[in-house]
Structures are given as structure tokens and as C-alpha cells.
């Protein structure tokens, strides 16, 4: 996934594949990172677990946008 530009920052949503659960179903942990001028500004912890990588990435992006809206 490519970073998204948002209000002068580059934001990333991450999907981290988790160990399969007892039902043998893949899950993805979500996180987000924010960069400005090539430097890390902020990184989230695990934001939650999702059934798809896309859902996890979107959660990470949403967190990053919200963080920028509050702190940026």
C-alpha cells in the first residue's frame, strides 16, 4: 500500500497478519503511522483486529487522519 497524503503529512495504514485462531481464520491487526518531511511524527499501537487486510489498513488511515485533525 502506498502512503496517503493528508494535510501536509504522509500517513500509512498497516495490516499485520496475526496467528490463525482456533477456527483457522486469518485476522489482521491494524496500526497507523504519520510522517512529515521524512520523519516519524507518531505511530499507533494496535488499533484492533479485522478480518481483512484492507479493513485493517483503512482503520490505520482513519486513526492517522484523526490524529492529524486533533494535533496537526
Secondary structure, DSSP 8 states (H G I E B T S, - for coil): ---EEETTEEEEEEEEEE---TT---EEEEEEEEEETTEEEEE----EEESSHHHHHHHHHHHHHHHHHHH-
